[in-house]
Amino acid sequence: MTTTIGFAPESGAGKIVEHLQRHGEGTVKDFAALLEVSATAVREHLVHLQADGLVVARAERRGPGRPRLVYCLSEKAQSLFPKQYDRLISLLLRELIALEGADRVDQILDRVSQRLAGEYADRMQGTDIGARLGELRRLLEQRGVPAEVAPEGDGIRLFACPYYDVAHMHPQVCSMERQMIEYVLGEKLDLQNSIREGAHSCSFTVRETETADGRVIIPLQM
């Protein structure tokens, strides 16, 4: 069994991390008493934790003499502990649907997709759809979502779902993500397959449009 940040609970590093999580801070003396080891052994654990960016130290002076070092968890360590964001979002959506109705929630999610699209649109430089697909892929990957433009140049594939747990309970979230991409690209998309339904990726293709004379146009310029 390991903690969220990779240390066995019974290990020295694991006990130090748990102590800091519960008490906020600690000194070498505190950890030596906790682990029942020497100060030198404690410092070895702290050196490794600091090298991993999980613990930071500050000097604290109490009266005359050398200041002591007080240790606490870093922001990086805090970010690695379990979070309940997905559960919170699912509960919020469930309550919104109960209070406002599914149609109203769809309108809210559409507004959210427009806001998300605005964050991307400000960083998009391409004028034609082909360039925008490439730039969208780059921005998605900066967000931690691996993606690739389809070899045919007619769509994009996402290899991770940023809302995986929530989307399984609320498919409206999938629609929100598709609408966000549509707003960014300025084109309507068709969903070919989705991670939510068991596929390896979420694949979108640019929707073909039909002119008044019956000709079919794919609005892409690669």
C-alpha positions in Angstrom: 0.0 0.0 0.0 1.4 3.5 -0.9 0.3 7.0 -0.2 -1.0 9.2 -3.0 2.4 10.8 -3.4 4.3 7.5 -3.7 5.6 6.6 -0.2 4.5 3.6 1.9 2.7 4.8 5.0 5.0 2.8 7.2 8.2 4.3 5.7 10.1 7.2 7.2 9.2 9.5 4.3 5.6 8.4 4.4 5.3 9.1 8.2 6.9 12.6 7.7 4.5 13.4 4.9 1.5 12.2 7.0 2.7 14.3 10.0 3.0 17.4 7.9 -0.4 16.8 6.3 -2.0 16.5 9.8 0.0 19.1 11.7 1.1 21.6 9.0 4.7 21.8 9.9 7.5 20.1 11.9 11.1 20.2 12.8 13.9 17.6 12.7 13.4 17.1 16.4 9.7 16.4 15.9 10.5 13.9 13.1 13.2 12.2 15.1 10.8 11.6 18.0 8.1 10.4 15.6 10.4 7.9 13.8 12.5 7.1 16.8 15.7 7.6 14.8 18.6 10.0 14.9 18.5 13.6 13.6 21.0 12.5 10.9 18.6 9.8 9.6 15.7 12.3 9.6 17.8 14.8 7.5 18.4 12.1 4.9 14.6 11.7 4.5 14.2 15.4 4.3 16.9 15.8 1.7 15.1 13.3 -0.6 11.7 14.9 0.0 13.1 18.4 -0.8 14.9 17.0 -3.9 11.5 15.7 -5.1 10.0 19.2 -4.5 7.5 17.8 -1.9 8.8 19.6 1.3 10.0 23.1 1.8 11.8 24.7 4.8 11.9 28.1 6.4 14.2 29.5 9.1 12.6 30.4 12.4 14.4 32.2 15.1 13.4 31.8 18.8 15.6 33.8 21.0 19.4 33.8 20.8 21.3 31.2 18.9 21.0 29.7 15.5 17.5 29.7 13.9 15.8 26.4 13.5 14.4 25.0 10.3 10.7 24.4 10.1 9.4 22.1 7.3 6.1 22.0 5.6 4.5 20.4 2.5 5.0 22.2 -0.8 2.3 23.2 -3.2 3.4 20.3 -5.4 2.8 17.9 -2.6 -0.6 19.4 -1.8 -1.7 19.0 -5.4 -0.9 15.3 -5.3 -3.3 14.4 -2.5 -6.7 13.0 -3.5 -9.3 15.5 -4.7 -13.0 15.2 -5.0 -13.6 17.6 -7.9 -15.3 15.0 -10.1 -17.7 14.0 -7.3 -18.5 17.7 -6.5 -19.2 18.5 -10.2 -21.4 15.5 -10.6 -23.4 16.5 -7.5 -23.7 20.1 -8.6 -25.0 19.0 -12.1 -27.5 16.6 -10.5 -28.8 19.4 -8.2 -28.9 21.9 -11.1 -30.9 19.4 -13.2 -33.3 18.8 -10.3 -33.8 22.6 -9.7 -33.6 24.1 -13.1 -34.3 21.2 -15.5 -32.1 19.5 -18.1 -32.8 22.1 -20.8 -31.6 24.9 -18.5 -28.5 23.0 -17.6 -27.7 22.4 -21.3 -27.9 26.2 -21.7 -25.5 26.7 -18.8 -23.0 24.2 -20.2 -23.2 25.9 -23.6 -22.2 29.2 -22.0 -19.4 27.4 -20.2 -18.2 25.9 -23.6 -18.1 29.5 -25.0 -16.0 30.7 -22.1 -13.6 27.8 -22.5 -13.4 28.5 -26.2 -12.6 32.1 -25.5 -9.5 31.0 -23.6 -8.4 29.0 -26.6 -9.5 31.5 -29.3 -7.2 34.3 -27.9 -4.2 32.0 -28.6 -5.2 30.8 -32.1 -3.4 32.5 -34.9 -4.4 30.5 -38.0 -7.1 31.8 -40.3 -8.0 28.6 -42.2 -9.4 25.5 -40.6 -6.4 23.3 -41.2 -4.1 25.7 -39.3 -6.6 26.0 -36.5 -6.9 22.2 -36.2 -3.1 22.1 -35.7 -3.1 24.9 -33.2 -6.0 23.4 -31.3 -4.0 20.1 -31.0 -1.1 22.0 -29.6 -3.2 23.9 -27.1 -5.0 20.7 -26.0 -1.7 19.0 -25.3 -0.6 21.9 -23.2 -3.7 21.3 -21.2 -2.7 17.7 -20.7 -4.9 16.1 -23.4 -2.9 14.2 -26.0 -4.4 14.8 -29.5 -3.7 14.5 -33.2 -5.2 15.9 -36.3 -6.7 13.1 -38.4 -4.4 12.0 -41.3 -7.1 12.9 -43.8 -7.1 16.5 -42.4 -10.8 16.4 -41.7 -10.9 16.3 -37.9 -9.1 15.7 -34.6 -8.7 12.9 -32.1 -8.4 13.3 -28.3 -6.7 10.4 -26.5 -7.8 11.4 -23.0 -11.0 12.8 -21.4 -10.4 15.7 -19.0 -13.9 15.0 -17.5 -13.8 11.2 -17.6 -15.7 10.4 -14.4 -18.2 13.2 -14.7 -18.9 12.4 -18.4 -19.9 8.9 -17.5 -22.7 10.2 -15.3 -23.5 13.3 -17.3 -23.2 13.0 -21.1 -24.0 16.7 -21.4 -20.4 17.3 -20.5 -19.3 15.6 -23.7 -21.5 17.9 -25.7 -20.0 20.8 -23.9 -16.5 19.8 -24.9 -17.6 19.2 -28.5 -19.3 22.7 -28.6 -16.1 24.2 -27.2 -14.1 22.8 -30.1 -16.7 23.9 -32.6 -16.5 27.5 -31.3 -12.7 27.5 -31.5 -12.7 26.1 -35.0 -15.7 27.9 -36.3 -17.1 24.7 -37.8 -19.7 22.1 -36.8 -18.3 18.7 -35.9 -19.6 15.1 -36.0 -18.6 12.7 -33.1 -17.4 9.5 -34.6 -16.6 7.6 -31.4 -15.9 8.5 -27.8 -13.9 7.3 -24.8 -17.1 7.4 -22.7 -18.5 4.6 -24.9 -15.4 2.5 -24.7 -13.3 3.8 -27.6 -9.6 4.5 -27.4 -10.2 8.2 -28.3 -12.8 10.8 -28.9 -12.8 11.4 -32.7 -14.4 14.4 -34.3 -14.7 15.2 -38.0 -15.6 18.5 -39.6 -19.2 18.3 -40.8 -19.8 18.4 -44.6 -22.0 21.2 -45.8 -24.3 21.0 -48.8 -24.8 24.0 -51.1 -28.1 25.1 -52.6 -27.2 23.3 -55.9 -26.6 20.0 -54.0 -22.8 20.1 -54.0 -21.1 18.8 -50.9 -18.3 20.9 -49.5 -15.8 19.9 -46.8 -14.7 23.2 -45.3 -11.1 22.4 -44.9 -7.9 24.0 -46.3 -4.9 21.9 -45.2 
